[in-house]
Amino acid sequence: MITFEDVVKVYPGGSTAVDHLSLELPTGRLTALVGPSGCGKTTSLRMINRMVTPTSGRILIDGEDVAERDEAALRRGIGYVIQHAGLFPHRTVLDNVATVPVLLGKTRREARAAALELLERVGLSADFAKRYPAQLSGGQQQRVGVARALAADPPIMLMDEPFSAVDPVVREQLHREFLRLQEDLGKTIALVTHDIDEAIKLGDRVAVFRTSGRLAQVGTPRELLAAPADDFVAEFVGRDRGLRGLSFDSAAGLPVRPVDGLLLDDAGRPVGWPGDDGPRDTGGTFTKDDSLRVVADLAIRSPVGIAVRVGPDGAADGLVSHHDLADYLAGRRS
Amino acid sequence: MNLSYLLDPAHWELGAPYSIPTLILAHLGYTVLALLIGTVVALPVGLYIGHTGRGSFLAINAGNAGRSLPTLGLLMLLVTLLGLGLLPVLIALTVLVIPPILTSTYAGMRSLDHRVVDAARGMGMRSWQVLTRVELPMALPVLMGGFRSAALQVVATATVAAAVGLSGLGRLLIDGLAVNDYSRVLAGAIVVAVLAVLVDLFLALVQRWIVSPGLKGIE
């Protein structure tokens, strides 16, 4: 666990970057630090590995004050990923990934062998090993950055806007892969982002910072969407937070009505809704594992206002209209 | 004026005291010594200033001041102070070498992507590891540019050694002028020019060898 104990950072000149921050980042979980620019989130992150020294207060890792650790040794035990990856342009991809193990005393040969495995883990084939960073796309560089931070298998990872330098499509893909990776690895991660959607999507917990370095609210994404602490958080989380909050609710408990009026094929799979010019597309289907947000979206987009549920075999097994969904949500509220 | 001096095989006899190969060797000797001393002085200072950001005014102004000093005048002054010998020549040539190396080292260090340096520190490199494993290799293309221009200047200017009684290709120029043997002067001029080109080619090869392929295209 990483603990901030009443941490203050005032820069020379008097500007306060972090104002009496007390925060706990639980072990094995991803805590997203989010807020507008100048809110002290990056400064807070960089105080964990002592890239920035707090003016007062303490930062503890598993109860031990980081200020008492040797600076370089502390950093070697913490993965560090920054925006634009910050790869060493003069080293091959493989040697970039092998950096920290070599610093920790591994032979270059051992470190490279391990690095090769890690590259595959982040979705890069062995062909990339001998290339230089300048020969990679932004998304590929970011993957190498993650692999490099993971190379010494540190229990803690600090990530500063790791996905913001790539286009939305690639970012989406990196998010998915990263979540899968984190599911396997269970690192204690602090991730800085200015993007509340990214924070909600990736974070087990989200810490919202307001300008001038004060913590506005900490909680699970669901808590944040359901009960913002104040106007600042509510506005930052966004106007559509009601709809987005639905993405944390499973469709498993949602009652459905029997399939009726829908055109089906021989196996019972939906073909479409009857129309004058042949079947009209249902716009997609959902399963019990999907979220209510998916159901709401399908009901809105459906030509007849009805979302179609399918079973594991792809056969339609229930229908939900937007009225049904509204009733269900109303019932849940009372 | 003709090429007779240059093409006379007698002047190319290896080991003969006044032959062209002997003069080239002496000339290269002054050049290498001056480059060596200049690098030993300027490189650490440039790296220190670039790494810490402290004293950058020194890197910039020393560069400008050094460049405007006439080497021949400086040499004469040094000879009156120190007497004849190798020392005043080496000092004068070293003064010529230091500004381009100092300025280019500093410029190379300042041009680095600070995010890469930040990443290096954040990954747990100690200060000298950041310097030797990240900053220096990344600054190398710019640094080598300064070193090559320093080498060119010294090869051309080392002819002044002959003006104070030492050897080197300057002998052909000065002695040739003294006895109105313009064929000898021409030989000296041509050999110095060719030598300068060869030295630069050699350094270009060295640069290709020591600069990481990952940095090509950035230089």
Boltz contact constraints between the chains, C-beta under 6 A:
constraints:
  - contact:
      token1: [A, 51]
      token2: [B, 122]
      max_distance: 6.0
  - contact:
      token1: [A, 72]
      token2: [B, 124]
      max_distance: 6.0
  - contact:
      token1: [A, 72]
      token2: [B, 126]
      max_distance: 6.0
  - contact:
      token1: [A, 75]
      token2: [B, 122]
      max_distance: 6.0
  - contact:
      token1: [A, 75]
      token2: [B, 124]
      max_distance: 6.0
  - contact:
      token1: [A, 76]
      token2: [B, 124]
      max_distance: 6.0
  - contact:
      token1: [A, 80]
      token2: [B, 122]
      max_distance: 6.0
  - contact:
      token1: [A, 80]
      token2: [B, 123]
      max_distance: 6.0
  - contact:
      token1: [A, 82]
      token2: [B, 119]
      max_distance: 6.0
  - contact:
      token1: [A, 84]
      token2: [B, 115]
      max_distance: 6.0
  - contact:
      token1: [A, 86]
      token2: [B, 115]
      max_distance: 6.0
  - contact:
      token1: [A, 86]
      token2: [B, 116]
      max_distance: 6.0
  - contact:
      token1: [A, 86]
      token2: [B, 119]
      max_distance: 6.0
  - contact:
      token1: [A, 89]
      token2: [B, 214]
      max_distance: 6.0
  - contact:
      token1: [A, 89]
      token2: [B, 215]
      max_distance: 6.0
  - contact:
      token1: [A, 90]
      token2: [B, 137]
      max_distance: 6.0
  - contact:
      token1: [A, 90]
      token2: [B, 138]
      max_distance: 6.0
  - contact:
      token1: [A, 90]
      token2: [B, 212]
      max_distance: 6.0
  - contact:
      token1: [A, 90]
      token2: [B, 214]
      max_distance: 6.0
  - contact:
      token1: [A, 90]
      token2: [B, 215]
      max_distance: 6.0
  - contact:
      token1: [A, 99]
      token2: [B, 123]
      max_distance: 6.0
  - contact:
      token1: [A, 100]
      token2: [B, 123]
      max_distance: 6.0
  - contact:
      token1: [A, 103]
      token2: [B, 124]
      max_distance: 6.0
  - contact:
      token1: [A, 132]
      token2: [B, 214]
      max_distance: 6.0
